[in-house]
């Protein structure tokens, strides 16, 4: 069994009050926070590289698409 000592009295008091208010143990609060932190870090890592495509600006892509559309339309009608 590991023991963690919190030396900051105000922090220890805040943890105790929060645990009491939520009817949970301090261990349970810390476990939940750690799980959320790790999950968030893993989610960010999973997104890494997701937006590394060649399109750097959506407005450029839209502008090119509209230009191509009107050019094809004009070619067909002319």
C-alpha positions in Angstrom: 0.0 0.0 0.0 1.4 3.4 -1.0 0.8 6.5 1.0 0.7 9.9 -0.5 1.1 12.9 1.8 -0.4 16.3 0.8 1.6 19.0 2.5 -0.5 21.9 1.4 -3.2 22.2 4.1 -5.6 24.2 1.9 -5.4 21.6 -0.9 -5.9 18.7 1.6 -9.0 20.6 3.0 -10.4 21.2 -0.4 -10.0 17.5 -1.4 -11.7 16.4 1.8 -14.6 18.8 1.3 -15.1 17.7 -2.3 -14.9 14.0 -1.4 -17.5 14.6 1.4 -19.8 16.6 -0.8 -19.7 13.9 -3.5 -19.9 11.1 -1.0 -16.7 9.6 -2.4 -13.3 8.9 -1.1 -10.3 11.0 -2.0 -8.7 8.0 -3.6 -11.8 7.6 -5.8 -11.7 11.3 -6.8 -8.0 11.1 -7.7 -8.5 7.9 -9.6 -11.3 9.4 -11.7 -9.2 12.5 -12.4 -6.2 10.4 -13.5 -8.3 8.2 -15.7 -9.8 11.3 -17.4 -6.4 12.8 -17.9 -4.9 9.7 -19.4 -8.0 9.3 -21.6 -7.7 12.9 -22.9 -4.0 12.4 -23.6 -4.6 9.2 -25.5 -7.4 10.9 -27.5 -5.1 13.8 -28.5 -2.4 11.3 -29.4 -4.8 9.4 -31.6 -5.8 12.6 -33.5 -2.1 13.4 -34.2 -1.6 13.5 -37.9 -5.3 13.5 -38.7 -5.1 16.9 -40.4 -1.9 16.5 -42.3 -3.5 16.4 -45.7 -2.5 18.6 -48.7 -5.4 21.0 -48.3 -4.1 23.8 -46.1 -7.2 26.0 -46.3 -10.8 25.1 -46.7 -11.5 28.4 -48.5 -9.0 27.5 -51.2 -10.7 24.1 -51.7 -14.1 25.7 -51.9 -12.9 28.4 -54.3 -11.3 25.8 -56.6 -14.4 23.6 -56.5 -16.7 26.6 -57.4 -14.3 27.7 -60.2 -14.3 24.3 -61.7 -18.1 24.0 -61.5 -18.7 27.3 -63.3 -16.0 26.6 -65.9 -17.6 23.2 -66.8 -21.0 24.8 -66.8 -19.8 27.6 -69.1 -18.0 25.1 -71.4 -21.2 23.1 -71.8 -23.4 26.1 -72.5 -21.0 27.8 -74.8 
